[in-house]
Amino acid sequence: MRNEMMHRPVIKEELLNFMRTQQKQLAGELGKIEEEAHLAEVPVIPHETVVFLQFLLGQIKPKEILEIGAAIGFSSSLMAQTIGEDGHVTTIDRFDVMIKKAKATYERLGLTDRVTLLEGQAAEILPTLVGPYDFIFMDSAKSKYIEFLPECLRLLKKGGILMVDDIFQGGTILLSDEEIPRGKRAIHRKLNEFLRVVMAHPDLTSTLVPLGDGVILITKDTEMVEL
């Protein structure tokens, strides 16, 4: 469960500490859940990404959000609380232990009516969804990002935002295949493929943000995007 990349910052450690400790902390039960997760080294989004996500959602005011990778339900709860009662979050996870913890989180926060948890493989669930979604947050198996991308773009409304987390891999994304441990080369190749596709595509606009282990924000400029 240890979030290895939390300990491999891609920016100066002093700045990282400043962003994590000096920005406004979460209040109430959600703040307690964040603190508990960090103490137990459960892989939830780091605080600098929390603050950025709150700010971003406050500006774009999405009504329908899709998340791929619920984990313990922290980020979906953050999004549900940020967009308020008029919005809804749909999230997907396939791991029984995470599903159980996510459900407990939604119960604890009184969010069971505002978050829908779909249980199963994202590859099987995504094609069944209709959308459109104003905002999609993808934080799942990194090797699957490139596979999930076509469905995410189908489900995303024109001008909507797809936010993808953990794309720098502790800075190792820049290394050659030979410098990556053999067991992690597939993830390395597929993440690089994902970045090449979204950053070069003529119908997509993207920007990289050095938060946590790296975030990319993607919007689609046309209704239909062919990859």
N, C-alpha and C positions, 0 to 999 in steps of 0.2 A: 504493500500500500504506500510505501515511502515515495514521495514526489521528488525524484532525483533532480529534475531540472530546476526546482526551487533553489537548489544549492549550486547552480552553475549559471550565475547571472551573465547576461550578454552586454550589460553596461557596468560602469564602475560601481563597486560594492557600496561606497559611501552614498552615491546617488540612489541606489536601490533601497538602502536602508531609510533614506530620507523620504522617498515616495511611499514606502510601506508604513512608516511610523508617524509622519507629520500630516498626511492628508486625513480628512475627516473619517473617523471610524464609524462603522455601522452601529446603530442603536438597537436595543431590545433583544429579542430572541435570535434574530438573524445574526446579530453581532456575536452572540454567545456561540452560535453554531460555527461561525467563521473561526473564532478563537479556539474552540475545541478541535476543529479540523486541523488547524496549524500545529497545535500542541501534539496531536496524534500523527502528524505528518500524512494526513489524508490528502490526496491530490485534488484540491479545489483551486479555482483561479486565485492568483495572488492579489493582494490588496490594491496594487496599482492598476490592475485590470478591472477590479471591482469598481473603483472610482471612475475610471474611463467609461465603463459600460453604463453606469448610472448617468453620467453626463450625456453620453451619446443618445441613450434612449429618451432622456428628458428633452433632447432637441428634436428628434425625429418622430417621437410620440407614436410608436407602432401599436396597432390593435391586435394583430395576430403574429405570434412569434413561434418559430419552430426551433427546437434544440436537438442536436444529435449527440448523445452522450450525457445522460442525466447524472451519473455518479451518485453522490449522496443527496442530490436535489438542491444543492446550495445555489448554483448559478441560476437555475430555473426559478427558484424562490426569489432570488434577488431581482430577476427580470419581472416576475409577476408583481412584486411589491412596488417596483419602480413605475410600471405602466398603469397600475391602479386597477380598480374594479371594472373599468370599461374594456380592458384587454384580456387576452387569454394566451397561455403558453402551452404548447404541445411538445412533449419531450419523449425521447426514445432511449431505451437501454435494454441490453440483453443479459446482463449478469444478475442472477438471483439475489446475491448479497447486496448489490447496489440498489436493486429495485426495492428490497425490503427497507433499506436505510432511507431511500428517497421518499417512500410512502410515509415513513415515520417523521421525516422532516416536514412534509406538507401538512400532516396532522398537527404537529407541534406548532406550526405557524398559522394554522387556520386557512390554508390555501388549497384545500382539496377541490373546491369548486372552480378555481382559477388556473389550475395546472392539470393537464391530462397526460398521464404516463402510459405510453404504449410499450408493451413488453415484447421483445423479440429482436430479430436481426434487422438492422436498419436497411440492409440491402433488399429485404423482403417487404418491409413496411413502407419505405419511401414511395415506391411505385403505386401504392394504394391511396396515397394522399392526394387531395385535390388542390388545396391552396386557394388563392395565392397568399403568401406570407409577406408581411412587410419587412420582417427581420428574421434571419436564420443564423443561429450560433452553432458552429460545428466544433466539437471538442471530443473527438472519439479516437479510435485507432488511427494513428497517423498514416499508416500504409493504405487506409481505405479512403482518404480524402479525394484522391483522383478518381476513384470508382464512384463515390457519392456525388461528385461535382455535377454531372449532367442532371440528376434528379433535383439537386438543390437549385440549379438555375431554372429548371422547369417550374418549380414551386414558388420561386421568388418573383414578386411583382416587378415590373419595369421600374427602375429607380429605387427599388428596395436594396437592402444591404445584407450581404453574406459576410459574417465575421468568423474567421477561422483561427483557432488558437494553437499555440505550440508548434510554430513552423520553423524555428531556428535550431531546435535540438541542441541547446546549450552552445550554439555557435558552430557545431560540427557540420551544419548544412553546407558550409563552404569547402569542406575537405574533399579530397578525391576518394573514390571507392576504396582504393588500397589502404587508405588511412583509417577506414571505418572497420570496427570489429565485424568479422564475417557474419555473425548472427544478426547484425543490425543493418546490413547493406541493402536489404529489400526495402526497408522503411526509408533509408537514405535516398535511394533511387526514386521511389515513388513520390516522396516529398519534393524532390528537385523537379520531377516531371510536373507535379501539380503547380509549383511556382512558375515554371516556364510557360505553362499553358495559360494561366490566369493573367500573368503580367504582360504577355505578348498578344493576347486575343484582341482583335479590332473592335469587338462589341462589348468588351468589359473594361471598366476603369477600376484600378486597384491602388492601394497604398499600404506600405509596410510600416508597422509601428513597433518600436522596441520595448514592448511591455511584457513582463513575465518572460516566457521563452519565445517571444515573438508572436505578433498578431498581423494578419492581413485582412483588410476591409475591401470588399469587392461589390461593385454595383454593375447591373447590366443595363446597357444603353439602348437595347432593342427588346421588343417583346419576346422574340424567339432567338436563342443563341445556339448555334451549332458548333460542336467541338470536333 
